[in-house]
């Protein structure tokens, strides 16, 4: 608990520091919770990853490439930073001596590899700045800055600054534009914008701000990714599609993960400068991704690139939904949620968390699928770069641990409830007094949530409750008295004098919904609340290849009945009525078919069962247009 209070103070001090350095900083509308303790299903997922992925990591294996410095093309340099930033987020959630010691070992192990000129990296001298070198340096800086924020250890801040100084000096002396270094039209290299901005916020060194602005200037050159001028262009069509031989090379301007990483940095630069075109470019790109790429499970991209994939999600897609893309989409949304307090970003995070993200995590939390299709199998990803893991194993927990301190947050007017997760959240009232918000719920198994406040002294403030975009009905009471109805996709703000033991009760509409994609033939999918329901071969019902039509009620709804799973390993199972394909004149009657939550589908402790989200429907020429 002591650390979390310190973390809150650091957040306030950083905002004050930005004011000192003479810029026009933009304050986030929301600030993270001081502490969180989460139970039930989500809590078990956090605990599993904490034990079996974060604490189980061999730190020496991550540091070793930085001692060798013999690489020319691979990306070993990212693994330390991905794991380390995940581990810092996990420590913010639950600080233990074992994790703090492991973080210290990893941070000091990395800093011991820094060369006299400031370089921390795995590349040979003749290959520095090429391929994934700058990308790896970015992750080193992000990790060191996270460690500084966690511990206030100035050695970590100094090491990060020396790394940045080394990069700036090398680029200047060799007169190399950063957008021509590495892959993906410079997006991989220039995503170093994020830690450079964080460095400026913590040091006030104007050279970092000038470098950040120079990166953005280069984006808009003919050789750059044009992330501002092309912000209104759909992300899957900003540049000509490269051929197969150059898919992962410099020509690829649609690379999803790297593109969003650059926009994360641009938002940090917006916070420092207040330049509205930076924020506008990030928001336009977010809308483009949402409108053209994000599928029903809350992620997207194929072969790691945007491909206008939203309308292609009903067909088998090669290398679909890379977990690194899923994680970065979550992080991009979190940036915008903290900055704006707009519900659409929390809605998007919830969709991704319960489906694409948890679906990519293995049951024991030790491993993460590299790709998670909407039909097929969740297969184990291959090792990369001789590191004993791949990029998604390292990155998955970065998405997972963004959730705890974002579930309930502070604003200057009060509290924001973004996610409904059983547990207790430590926060501050607008006057700075401690307040604990307790949630008691099994959401999203049901739509019922009880919230109770623990206050030292009554205080007038707002409590903003997110009404999910999918919940057409929401019933709320305060101390048993009904309150006004909220609008789906918005926050319902309750402004009153709150007292100790005040209670809020919420009931969301969890009716099953049928979604149709008109692909000739049509495809159907079913959701319940934020959760995508899925057919899976271990569940009861006809074979997966059977053509089944859901029995649809008026308005596109479907009746779902909760079932106890007949085999272990499922979180939620429901049955529903479907009409099977028939070759008789009068058709067949409905049959009962079981569906499970997407995160459980194909996610067995042993084996790789087949599953399917989108269900093809019979083509009927009587109903089809000419």
LOKOL-421904 format. One line per field, with one value per residue (C-alpha): x, y, z negated; residue in one letter. Coordinates in steps of 0.05 Angstrom, whole numbers, plus 32768, in hexadecimal, padded with zeros to 4 digits. Each point is the difference from the previous one (the first is absolute). Last residue first. Layout:
u: c(X,...);
v: c(Y,...);
w: c(Z,...);
residuo: c(A,...);
//
This chain:
u: c(7D9D,7FF3,8003,7FC3,7FE7,8049,800B,8049,8002,8020,804A,800E,8033,8023,801C,8029,8032,8020,804C,801B,800C,7FEE,7FC8,7FF8,7FD9,7FC7,800A,800F,7FC6,7FCC,7FDB,7FC7,7FD5,7FCD,7FB8,7FDA,7FCA,7FD0,8014,7FE9,7FBE,8018,8037,8049,800E,8035,7FF8,7FD2,8021,7FE7,8030,802C,8030,8046,802D,8046,8012,803A,7FDD,7FCF,7FB4,7FFF,7FC6,7FCE,7FE4,7FC4,8002,7FC3,8014,7FF6,8000,7FC6,7FCB,801A,8032,8005,8049,800C,8030,802A,8027,804C,8008,7FDF,7FBB,7FF6,8021,8043,8046,8000,7FF6,7FCB,800D,7FE0,801F,7FFF,7FF1,7FB7,7FEC,8018,7FEB,801A,7FDD,801B,7FDA,800E,800C,802B,7FCB,801D,7FCA,8004,7FD1,7FF8,7FF9,7FDE,802F,7FDD,8026,7FEC,8022,7FFE,8021,800B,8015,8028,8025,7FDE,7FFC,7FE5,7FE5,8011,7FF1,801E,7FE6,8039,7FF0,7FFC,7FB9,7FDB,7FF5,7FBD,7FF2,8004,7FD7,8005,801C,803C,8010,7FDB,8010,7FDC,8022,7FDD,801E,8041,802F,8021,8011,7FE5,803F,7FF4,8019,8002,8001,8012,7FE3,8023,7FF0,803B,802C,7FDF,7FF5,7FD0,7FD8,7FF2,7FD2,8002,7FCD,8009,800F,803A,801D,8002,8006,7FF7,8012,8025,801F,8016,8032,8009,803D,7FFC,801E,7FC8,7FEA,7FFA,803B,8000,800A,7FDA,7FE1,7FEB,7FCF,800C,7FD0,802A,8003,7FE7,8017,8007,7FFE,8003,804B,7FFC,8015,7FFC,7FDD,8012,803E,802C,7FF0,7FFB,8044,8019,7FE3,801A,8048,7FF5,7FFB,8040,8037,7FDA,7FEB,8047,8016,8020,8041,8029,801F,7FE7,7FB8,7FDF,7FC2,7FB8,7FD3,7FBF,7FBB,7FD8,7FD0,7FCE,8003,804C,802F,8049,803F,7FDE,8017,8025,8008,7FBA,7FEA,7FC3,8027,7FF5,7FEB,7FB6,8009,8019,7FD2,7FC0,7FF6,8037,7FF2,7FB6,800F,8036,7FD1,7FCA,8034,8014,7FB8,7FF3,8028,802B,802C,8049,7FFA,7FD1,802C,803E,7FD8,7FE7,8047,8014,7FC8,8010,8049,7FED,7FD5,8036,8034,7FCF,7FFF,7FB8,8000,803C,7FDC,7FB5,7FC9,7FC0,7FCC,8031,8006,7FD4,802B,8041,8010,8047,8025,8041,801B,7FF7,7FB7,7FE7,7FC7,7FE8,7FC1,7FE0,7FCA,8035,8028,8019,7FD7,7FD6,8029,8043,7FE7,7FE3,8043,8023,7FD3,800D,804B,8001,7FD3,802D,803D,7FD9,7FED,8046,7FFC,804C,8011,7FC0,7FFF,8046,7FE7,7FC6,8032,8026,7FC2,7FF4,8044,7FF0,7FBF,8027,8033,7FCB,7FD7,8033,7FDB,803C,8025,8036,8037,7FFC,7FCF,7FD7,803B,8005,7FB4,7FF4,7FF3,7FBA,8001,7FFB,7FCA,7FCE,7FF7,8002,7FC5,8016,7FEC,8042,8027,801C,8011,801E,8026,8028,803F,8028,7FD8,8008,7FC7,801D,8040,7FDE,7FE6,8046,801A,7FCB,8018,8049,7FEF,7FDC,803B,8032,7FD5,8018,7FC6,8014,7FC1,7FD1,803A,800F,7FB7,8001,803E,7FE0,7FC5,8024,8028,7FC6,802E,8027,7FC5,7FD9,803A,7FDA,7FF4,8047,8042,801D,7FE4,7FCF,8039,8021,804B,8034,8035,8012,7FB7,7FE5,8038,7FF9,7FB5,8007,8038,7FDA,7FC3,8029,8021,7FBC,7FE8,803D,7FF7,7FB7,8014,8037,7FCE,7FDC,7FBC,7FE6,7FC3,8008,804A,7FF0,7FCD,8035,8031,7FCD,7FEB,8049,8011,7FC2,8014,8046,7FE3,7FD9,8040,8024,7FC9,801D,803A,8014,803D,8015,804C,8005,7FDC,7FB9,7FE6,7FF1,8010,802C,8017,8044,8023,7FD8,7FC2,8001,7FFD,7FBF,7FDE,8013,7FEE,7FBA,7FF6,801A,7FD8,7FC1,800C,8009,7FBF,7FDC,8016,7FF4,7FB8,7FDB,7FBC,7FE0,803A,802D,7FDA,8007,804B,8002,7FDF,8032,8038,7FE6,7FF9,8041,802A,7FE1,8009,804B,7FFB,7FE6,8028,802A,8049,800D,8044,7FF8,8011,7FF0,7FBF,7FEB,8007,7FCF,7FC0,801E,801C,7FB9,7FE5,7FB5,7FD7,7FEB,7FDD,7FE7,7FE9,7FF2,7FE8,7FDE,7FD8,7FF0,7FE5,7FD5,7FE6,7FED,7FD9,7FD8,7FF0,802B,8022,8028,800F,802B,800A,7FD0,801B,7FF3,7FC9,7FF7,8049,8022,8018,8043,800C,804C,802B,8026,7FDF,7FBB,801B,801E,7FBC,7FE1,8039,7FF7,7FB6,8010,8039,7FCF,7FD1,803A,8015,7FB9,8007,8043,7FE7,7FC6);
v: c(7F28,8009,7FC4,7FEB,7FC8,7FEF,7FEB,7FFA,7FD9,8023,7FFF,8005,8033,7FEF,7FBB,7FCF,7FC7,7FE0,8009,7FCB,8003,8039,8013,8044,7FED,802B,8019,8049,7FFF,7FF1,7FBE,7FE8,7FC2,7FEC,7FE8,7FEB,8024,7FDA,7FEA,8017,7FF4,7FE2,7FD7,8010,8023,802F,8008,8031,801C,8007,8019,7FE4,8027,7FF2,8030,7FF7,7FBE,7FD3,7FC3,7FD5,7FFE,804B,8015,8022,8047,8005,8031,801B,8026,8049,8021,8030,7FCA,7FBD,7FD7,7FB5,7FFA,7FDF,7FC6,7FE4,7FC4,8006,8006,7FBC,8002,8013,7FF8,8022,7FE3,8016,804A,8031,8047,8038,8045,8022,804A,7FF3,7FBF,7FFB,7FD3,7FF9,7FF6,7FFB,8010,7FDC,802E,8029,8025,7FFF,7FF6,8009,7FDC,801B,7FDB,8028,8018,8042,8021,8003,8032,800A,803B,8000,8036,7FE0,8040,803D,8020,8047,8000,7FFF,7FBE,8000,7FCC,7FF4,7FF3,7FC7,7FED,803C,8000,7FFC,8030,7FE5,7FCD,8002,7FC2,8023,801A,7FD9,7FF0,7FDA,7FFC,7FEE,8002,7FE3,7FF9,8044,7FF2,8032,8019,801B,8045,800F,804B,8023,801D,7FE3,7FD7,7FEF,7FC3,7FE0,7FB7,7FFD,7FC3,7FE8,7FC6,7FE7,7FD5,7FF0,7FB7,7FD6,8043,8011,7FD3,803D,8022,8041,8025,8049,8018,804A,8025,804B,802E,8034,7FE4,7FBB,7FD1,7FB7,7FB9,7FCC,7FC0,7FC2,7FE1,801F,8030,802C,804B,801A,8048,8024,8049,8045,8004,7FBA,7FC0,7FBA,7FBD,7FC8,8025,7FEA,7FB7,8000,8013,7FBF,7FD3,8029,8000,7FB7,7FEC,8022,7FCF,7FC2,8028,8011,7FB7,7FD5,7FDA,803A,7FE0,8038,7FE9,7FC2,7FE7,8010,7FCB,7FF5,801B,7FD8,800C,8039,8047,7FFB,800F,800A,7FFE,7FD8,8013,7FD5,7FF9,8019,7FBA,8001,801B,8049,8012,7FFB,802E,8035,7FF5,7FF7,801D,8034,8016,800E,8023,802B,8016,8013,8026,8027,800F,801B,8040,8015,8028,7FF4,7FC3,7FE0,8014,7FE0,7FC3,7FF7,8001,7FCD,7FD1,8006,7FF3,7FC0,7FE6,8010,7FDC,7FC6,7FF8,7FFF,7FD5,7FDC,7FEF,800D,7FCC,8023,8024,8038,801D,803E,8017,7FF0,8040,7FE1,801B,7FDB,7FC9,7FC8,8012,8039,7FFE,8008,8006,7FBC,8019,801B,8041,8014,8032,8029,7FF6,8009,803E,801D,7FF6,8021,803D,8004,7FFC,8034,802E,7FFB,8014,8037,801D,8015,8001,7FFB,7FCD,7FD8,8002,7FE2,7FC7,7FF7,7FFD,7FCA,7FD4,8011,7FE3,7FC0,7FFB,7FFF,7FCE,7FCE,8006,7FFE,8024,8025,7FC3,8019,7FFC,7FB5,7FCD,7FF6,800B,7FBB,7FF8,803F,8042,801E,8047,8032,801B,7FC9,7FD5,803C,8022,8047,8037,7FFC,8004,8046,7FED,7FBB,8011,7FBF,8026,7FFD,8038,802A,8004,7FCF,8028,803A,7FD0,7FE7,8047,8013,7FC7,8015,8047,7FE7,7FD4,8039,802A,7FD9,8009,7FBF,7FD8,801B,8002,7FB7,7FED,8023,7FD9,7FC0,8009,801B,7FBF,7FED,801F,7FC0,7FD2,8033,800E,7FEE,7FBA,7FEA,801A,8044,802D,8022,8011,802D,7FF3,8039,7FD0,8031,8013,7FB9,7FE9,803B,7FF8,7FB6,8009,8037,7FD2,7FC8,8031,8019,7FBA,7FF1,8041,7FEF,7FBA,801C,8031,7FC8,8020,7FB9,7FF5,803E,7FF0,7FB8,8016,802E,7FC7,7FD3,8035,8010,7FB7,7FF9,803A,7FE6,7FC0,8028,8027,7FBF,7FDD,8005,8032,8036,7FD6,7FCD,800E,8002,7FBD,8005,7FEA,8043,8030,8037,8039,800F,7FDC,7FC1,7FED,7FB5,800C,8027,7FC0,7FD6,803B,8002,7FB5,7FF4,803A,7FE5,7FBB,801D,8028,7FC1,7FD5,8037,8007,803B,7FEE,802D,8030,7FC3,7FE1,8041,7FFE,7FB7,8010,8039,7FCF,7FC9,802E,8024,7FC0,7FE2,803C,7FF9,7FBA,801F,7FE0,801E,800C,7FE5,7FF9,802B,7FC6,8020,801F,7FBB,7FE3,802E,7FDA,7FBC,801B,8014,7FBA,800D,7FD9,803E,8021,7FC3,7FCB,8026,8044,7FE2,7FD1,8036,8030,7FC9,7FEC,8048,8003,7FC2,8015,8032,8042,8029,8045,803A,804B,7FFF,801E,8049,8018,8041,7FFF,8044,8023,8022,8044,8003,8027,7FC9,800C,7FEC,7FBC,7FF7,800E,7FC8,7FD3,8011,7FEC,7FBC,7FF6,800C,7FCA,7FD0,800F,7FED,7FC0,7FF0,8006,7FD1);
w: c(8497,7FB5,7FD1,7FD9,802E,800F,7FB8,7FEC,7FC0,7FC5,7FEC,7FB5,7FE9,7FBF,800D,7FD6,8009,7FC3,7FF5,7FD1,7FB5,7FD1,8030,801F,803E,7FE9,7FBA,8012,8033,7FCB,800B,802C,7FFA,8034,7FF4,803F,8026,802D,8046,8044,8024,8041,7FE1,800D,7FBE,7FE5,7FB5,7FDD,7FC2,7FB8,7FCC,7FC9,7FD6,7FE5,7FD9,7FE4,8022,7FED,7FE6,8028,7FFC,7FF2,7FD3,802D,8004,802E,803A,8026,803F,8014,8044,7FF4,8004,7FEA,8027,7FFD,8015,8044,8000,8039,7FE5,8006,7FB5,7FF4,7FE2,7FB7,7FBD,7FF2,800B,8049,7FF1,8016,7FE9,7FD8,8003,7FBC,7FF3,7FED,8022,8047,803A,8047,8042,8047,803F,8041,8023,7FD0,7FD9,7FBB,7FCB,7FB5,7FD1,7FBA,7FBD,7FCA,7FC9,7FF1,7FC8,7FB7,7FD2,7FB5,7FDE,7FB4,7FCF,7FC7,7FEE,801D,8044,800B,8046,804A,8023,8046,8031,8030,8049,8032,7FED,7FE2,7FB5,7FDD,7FC7,7FBA,7FDA,7FB4,7FDE,7FE2,8045,8037,8048,8037,8044,8040,8046,7FE6,803D,7FF8,7FB8,7FCE,7FDE,7FBA,7FED,7FB5,7FF5,7FBF,7FC0,7FC4,7FC2,7FD4,7FF9,803C,8013,803B,8016,8046,8011,8048,8025,804A,7FF7,8018,8014,7FC6,7FC3,7FD3,7FBF,800D,7FC6,8008,7FCD,7FF2,7FE7,7FF7,8035,8003,8043,7FDF,8007,8015,7FE6,8027,7FE5,8027,8031,8044,8021,802E,800A,7FBD,7FFE,7FBC,7FEB,801F,800D,801B,7FE0,801D,7FFA,8030,8017,7FC6,800D,804D,801C,7FE0,8036,803B,7FE8,7FEB,8049,8017,7FED,8016,803D,8015,7FFE,7FCA,7FF4,801A,803D,802C,7FFD,7FE3,8024,7FED,7FE1,8025,7FF1,8033,8039,8005,7FE5,8001,7FC6,8014,7FD5,7FCA,7FBA,7FCD,7FB5,7FED,7FEC,802E,803D,8010,8047,7FEF,7FC5,8031,803B,7FD8,7FBA,8007,8047,7FF5,7FBD,8020,8038,7FCE,7FD7,803D,8013,7FBA,8008,7FC5,802F,7FEF,7FD5,8033,803A,7FE2,7FEB,8047,801B,7FCA,8012,804B,7FED,7FDC,8039,8033,7FD7,7FF9,804C,8015,803F,801D,8040,8000,8004,8016,7FD6,7FEC,8046,7FF5,7FC6,8024,8025,8003,7FC3,7FF8,7FD2,8033,7FF7,7FD5,7FCD,7FB8,7FD8,8006,8031,802F,7FFE,8046,8026,7FD0,7FC0,8023,8025,7FBF,7FDD,803B,7FFB,7FB5,8007,8038,7FD8,7FC3,8027,8026,7FBC,7FED,7FB3,7FFC,7FCA,8000,804B,8000,7FD6,8030,803A,7FDB,7FFB,8049,8012,7FDA,8027,8041,7FE7,7FEC,8040,8037,8038,801E,8017,8030,7FCA,7FFC,7FE2,8040,802E,801F,7FFE,8029,7FDE,7FFD,8019,7FC6,7FD3,8010,7FC2,7FD1,8022,8013,7FD0,7FDB,8042,7FF2,7FB8,8006,8040,7FFC,8016,8040,8021,7FC1,7FCE,7FCF,8001,7FDC,7FCC,7FF2,7FFE,7FCC,7FD3,800A,7FEC,7FC2,7FEE,800A,7FD1,7FC3,7FCF,7FDD,7FF2,8035,8032,7FF3,800A,8043,8015,7FE5,8030,803E,8003,802E,8034,8009,800B,8028,802F,803E,7FE4,7FF0,7FE6,800D,8037,7FD1,7FD1,8033,8000,7FFD,7FE4,7FC9,7FF3,7FFF,7FD2,7FD1,7FF8,7FF2,7FCE,7FDC,7FFB,7FE1,7FD1,7FEA,7FF3,7FD6,7FD9,7FF1,7FE9,7FD3,7FE3,7FDB,7FF4,7FF4,802C,802C,800A,8010,8035,801D,8004,8022,8033,800E,800E,802A,802B,8007,801E,8034,800F,8010,8026,8047,8000,7FCE,7FEB,8033,8003,7FB4,7FF6,7FE6,7FBC,7FE1,7FC8,801C,7FD3,8020,7FC6,800E,7FD8,7FEE,7FB5,800A,8018,7FC4,7FD2,801C,8002,7FBA,7FE5,8022,7FE4,7FBA,8006,8019,7FC6,7FCC,8017,801F,801D,8034,8007,7FFF,803A,8027,7FF1,8017,8042,800B,7FF2,802C,803C,7FF1,7FFA,803E,802E,800A,801C,8040,8039,8038,7FF2,7FB9,7FDF,7FC1,7FD1,7FBC,8019,801B,7FB9,7FDD,8010,7FF0,7FBF,7FEB,8004,7FFD,7FCD,7FD8,803B,8026,7FCE,7FC1,8019,803D,7FD4,7FCD,8035,801E,7FBC,7FF2,8040,7FEC,7FB8,7FDA,800D,7FCD,801A,7FE9,800A,803B,8040,8013,802F,8027,8014,7FFA,803E,7FFB,801E,7FFD,7FD0,7FDD,7FBC,8018,8015,7FBB,7FDF,802A,7FEC,7FB7,8003,801E,7FCF,7FC7,801A,8006,7FB8,7FE8,8028,7FE1,7FB9,800E);
residuo: c(X,X,X,X,X,X,X,X,X,X,X,X,X,X,X,X,X,X,X,X,X,X,X,X,X,X,X,X,X,X,X,X,X,X,X,X,X,X,X,X,X,X,X,X,X,X,X,X,X,X,X,X,X,X,X,X,X,X,X,X,X,X,X,X,X,X,X,X,X,X,X,X,X,X,X,X,X,X,X,X,X,X,X,X,X,X,X,X,X,X,X,X,X,X,X,X,X,X,X,X,X,X,X,X,X,X,X,X,X,X,X,X,X,X,X,X,X,X,X,X,X,X,X,X,X,X,X,X,X,X,X,X,X,X,X,X,X,X,X,X,X,X,X,X,X,X,X,X,X,X,X,X,X,X,X,X,X,X,X,X,X,X,X,X,X,X,X,X,X,X,X,X,X,X,X,X,X,X,X,X,X,X,X,X,X,X,X,X,X,X,X,X,X,X,X,X,X,X,X,X,X,X,X,X,X,X,X,X,X,X,X,X,X,X,X,X,X,X,X,X,X,X,X,X,X,X,X,X,X,X,X,X,X,X,X,X,X,X,X,X,X,X,X,X,X,X,X,X,X,X,X,X,X,X,X,X,X,X,X,X,X,X,X,X,X,X,X,X,X,X,X,X,X,X,X,X,X,X,X,X,X,X,X,X,X,X,X,X,X,X,X,X,X,X,X,X,X,X,X,X,X,X,X,X,X,X,X,X,X,X,X,X,X,X,X,X,X,X,X,X,X,X,X,X,X,X,X,X,X,X,X,X,X,X,X,X,X,X,X,X,X,X,X,X,X,X,X,X,X,X,X,X,X,X,X,X,X,X,X,X,X,X,X,X,X,X,X,X,X,X,X,X,X,X,X,X,X,X,X,X,X,X,X,X,X,X,X,X,X,X,X,X,X,X,X,X,X,X,X,X,X,X,X,X,X,X,X,X,X,X,X,X,X,X,X,X,X,X,X,X,X,X,X,X,X,X,X,X,X,X,X,X,X,X,X,X,X,X,X,X,X,X,X,X,X,X,X,X,X,X,X,X,X,X,X,X,X,X,X,X,X,X,X,X,X,X,X,X,X,X,X,X,X,X,X,X,X,X,X,X,X,X,X,X,X,X,X,X,X,X,X,X,X,X,X,X,X,X,X,X,X,X,X,X,X,X,X,X,X,X,X,X,X,X,X,X,X,X,X,X,X,X,X,X,X,X,X,X,X,X,X,X,X,X,X,X,X,X,X,X,X,X,X,X,X,X,X,X,X,X,X,X,X,X,X,X,X,X,X,X,X,X,X,X,X,X,X,X,X,X,X,X,X,X,X,X,X,X,X,X,X,X,X,X,X,X,X,X,X,X,X,X,X,X,X,X,X,X,X,X,X,X,X,X,X,X,X,X,X,X,X,X,X,X,X,X,X,X,X,X,X,X,X,X,X,X);
//
